[in-house]
Each structure stands twice: as structure tokens, then as C-alpha cells.
Amino acid sequence: MNLPHQIVVKKNERESSFAYRLLKTWAEIDLPALRHNIALLQNRIGEKTGMMAVVKCNAYGHGAVEVAKEAVYLGVDALGVSSLFEGIELREVFSDIPIVVLSAGISGQAQEFIRYNLSPVVCSWETVNPLAEAAAGKGVKAKIHIKIDTGMGRIGVWHERADEFIRSVHRMPDIRIEGICSHFATADEADLSFSNKQLEWFNALLEKVKDLSIPYKHISNTGGIFNLPNSHLNMVRPGLSLYGVSPSEHIQNSDEIIPVLSLKTKIAFIKKIPPGRTLSYGRTFRTKKEKIVATLPVGYGDGYPRYLSNKGHVLIHGRRAGILGTVTMDHIMVDITDIPDVHTEDVAVLIGRQGKEEITAREIAEIGGTIPYEIFTSINKRVQRVYIGT
């Protein structure tokens, strides 16, 4: 029997679902929470500003197709992905909505961008010319968004001379400029002075080319949406906030967003460990007294960080259980000595809430000196996604 990679169940029916009961380690995606976050963001930006829901990297580990379905149903104006292949996956589900491929580069893929009606972000003639050649004679125009570098330094035409490039591209008969965009470097930090300077430069460029009537202008990510309302322009690109997490503690007035993903597993084995024994690879933990230890079927092979060895916690029966020893590819061991009545098959929460306790992606990220984005996107396809609906 093949267990489906994605399971969709109603919240009050999940325990009775046969497939759900077979799961050992899984990520629960709370669809009502996702809808709440999208609606909250829509209300914040207002009716005159469009929204591009960023669902790249499998919707930050949440599942691109299912997340996009909810976003499209709620009226988002576009979907943002990071590669041609992510775009094709969504185009095969959604025939009409604009899909913007946010990573620059064509690399011999121009024909496919035209075939699947995808809008790549471009910033050089090496990307524009192949698209124009692919569209020529086909009765369609290649749709593009032009990336402007206002200080991120990653990709884009430098803002000081971008108007010349935009006008030259605009004159090409087989190209349609669908949007002009840039990207904030520090909109999620306490000091917004550089973000304000980026916005100033971007607005100055937009003023130079306002006669071209280009539909979409967008620079605002989650940080911009919350911290810089004057950066919304006529489109925003929320990413992490869709999934109920703030990129940093400096995001203003974001308390109402709700985490969408919980990572869970079931206890596989329980045993008593005598004093003086060592646990896991490298023997990095030694018992000083007898402990009761539960083995959980999750590890770095699922994307659970190895740096949580001897540092992280999980929730069992609403209480914290510390990780003992090294996180392995397929298993971790946790201390349940002081948690009564624990049995195999009991659910342990690795990310999420159980009872009054909660372990957040931010908490896990801070232990490893990283960011919540990495935590979510590291949860790989070995982990089944369970979509909880109403």
C-alpha cells in the first residue's frame, strides 16, 4: 500500500482517518490559519493594492499547490515562484493567474516560459533577447518583470540607469513589461533608514518611466507590508507572513498572524537507561542517573536540524522533553523521565503547540543561529503533509 504524500482531512475527523493513523512523522498545515493570514494581509494593504502570494520553495515547505489553491480562492492577484519548474507545476493547476518566476535567468528555457505563460524577472539583455526570439511570430508577447537593484546587490539593473534599459525593452514588439520590482534588504530590522532610501530610489525611477503605463510596481515584502506602509505601491509580495511567522522581532503589529505549520511525530520506543550509559553517535550524552528515554522517528533526514543535539526540546503531553545525544538521520531520543503515563504511539510535537506549551520555528532557528525560513524549507518530502480543513 502506498501512503499518499498529501492528506486532506477535516479537523474533527483526522484521528479517524486511516491514512492519518498510519503516519509516523508529518507536518500539519492548518488551512483556516492560512486563510486568516491572507485575509489579514489583504485588509492591511487595502483593495487598491494587489498581492503576489510567494509560494516558492514548495510554499516555504507548506506545499505549493495546496497553499496556492487557498490563495487563489481568496483573490490574490499573482503567485511568486523561484524557478521555471515551480511555475510549470502551478500552471498545470491554474490556467489564468499570473505566475512570476522571481529568480533571474533563462538558461535555454525561453520557449518554456512562453509555452506555459510564465512571467520571469529579468535584468539583462541576456535574459530579454531569448524571450523576444521565443515569442516572435507566435502571436503572443513574452511577459516580464524588470528587476531594479536599489541596494540589495544581488540581481537587477542599478536604479540610477534603469530607465534607459526599461525604455529600450518597452520598445521591443514581442515583449510586454508586466511589472517593475525591487527588493528590500533590511525592511525587517529596527533601523529602517536604508529601506526608506531604497524606496526613495525606486520611486524616483518609477517617476522617470510613469508614461509607459506598466501595470505592476512592487518592492514590499513582509517587512515592507508591516513596517513601511508607504512602500505598498500597487502590489506587495508577502512570504513568511502568509505562513503565520514574522521574519524578525522588529516586524510591527504582526501579532495577529497565526502559525500554519506544525511538525509532529509518534513515539516509536521507550526504555530505561541506567546511570553511566552514553547515547547516540559520538557518545555526546552520558546519564548521571536512571532516565526514561523515548525514541522518535525523525531526524536530519527529514530536515530536523542536527544542531538541536543536546539542546532542543519536543512537546509530549504538553510538557517539554529535552533531546538527549546527537540527532541522527532517522531518530532522536528525548528525556521523558518526569512526564508520567507516556506510551508508544503518543504524539510528540516538534514545531507547534501542545497544551499550554509551544515550540516555534523561531525558537529552533535561534538555537542554530539561523532564521525561520531555513527551518520550514528544510522539512523535506519524506515528511507527509496533512492539510487540516474545516
C-alpha positions, 0 to 999 in steps of 0.5 A, a space after each residue: 500500500 502506498 501512503 499518499 504524500 498529501 492528506 486532506 482531512 477535516 479537523 474533527 475527523 483526522 484521528 479517524 482517518 486511516 491514512 492519518 493513523 498510519 503516519 509516523 512523522 508529518 507536518 500539519 498545515 492548518 488551512 483556516 490559519 492560512 486563510 486568516 493570514 491572507 485575509 489579514 494581509 489583504 485588509 492591511 494593504 487595502 483593495 487598491 493594492 494587489 498581492 503576489 502570494 510567494 509560494 516558492 520553495 514548495 510554499 516555504 515547505 507548506 506545499 505549493 499547490 495546496 497553499 496556492 489553491 487557498 490563495 487563489 480562492 481568496 483573490 490574490 492577484 499573482 503567485 511568486 515562484 523561484 524557478 521555471 519548474 515551480 511555475 510549470 507545476 502551478 500552471 498545470 493547476 491554474 490556467 489564468 493567474 499570473 505566475 512570476 518566476 522571481 529568480 533571474 535567468 533563462 538558461 535555454 528555457 525561453 520557449 518554456 516560459 512562453 509555452 506555459 505563460 510564465 512571467 520571469 524577472 529579468 535584468 539583462 539583455 541576456 535574459 530579454 533577447 531569448 524571450 523576444 526570439 521565443 515569442 516572435 511570430 507566435 502571436 503572443 508577447 513574452 511577459 516580464 518583470 524588470 528587476 531594479 537593484 536599489 541596494 540589495 546587490 544581488 540581481 537587477 539593473 542599478 536604479 540610477 540607469 534603469 530607465 534607459 534599459 526599461 525604455 529600450 525593452 518597452 520598445 521591443 514588439 514581442 515583449 510586454 513589461 508586466 511589472 517593475 520590482 525591487 527588493 528590500 534588504 533590511 525592511 525587517 530590522 529596527 533601523 529602517 533608514 536604508 529601506 526608506 532610501 531604497 524606496 526613495 530610489 525606486 520611486 524616483 525611477 518609477 517617476 522617470 518611466 510613469 508614461 509607459 503605463 506598466 501595470 505592476 510596481 512592487 518592492 514590499 515584502 513582509 517587512 515592507 507590508 508591516 513596517 513601511 506602509 508607504 512602500 505598498 505601491 500597487 502590489 506587495 509580495 508577502 512570504 513568511 507572513 502568509 505562513 503565520 511567522 514574522 521574519 524578525 522581532 522588529 516586524 510591527 503589529 504582526 501579532 495577529 498572524 497565526 502559525 500554519 505549520 506544525 511538525 509532529 511525530 509518534 513515539 516509536 520506543 521507550 526504555 530505561 537507561 541506567 546511570 553511566 550509559 552514553 547515547 547516540 553517535 559520538 557518545 555526546 550524552 552520558 546519564 548521571 542517573 536512571 532516565 526514561 528515554 523515548 525514541 522518535 522517528 525523525 531526524 536530519 533526514 527529514 530536515 530536523 536540524 542536527 544542531 538541536 543535539 543536546 539542546 532542543 526540546 519536543 512537546 509530549 503531553 504538553 510538557 517539554 522533553 529535552 533531546 538527549 545525544 546527537 540527532 541522527 538521520 532517522 531518530 532522536 531520543 528525548 528525556 521523558 523521565 518526569 512526564 508520567 503515563 507516556 506510551 508508544 504511539 503518543 504524539 510528540 510535537 516538534 514545531 507547534 503547540 501542545 497544551 499550554 506549551 509551544 515550540 516555534 520555528 523561531 525558537 529552533 532557528 535561534 538555537 542554530 543561529 539561523 532564521 525561520 525560513 531555513 527551518 520550514 524549507 528544510 522539512 523535506 518530502 519524506 515528511 507527509 503533509 496533512 492539510 487540516 480543513 474545516 
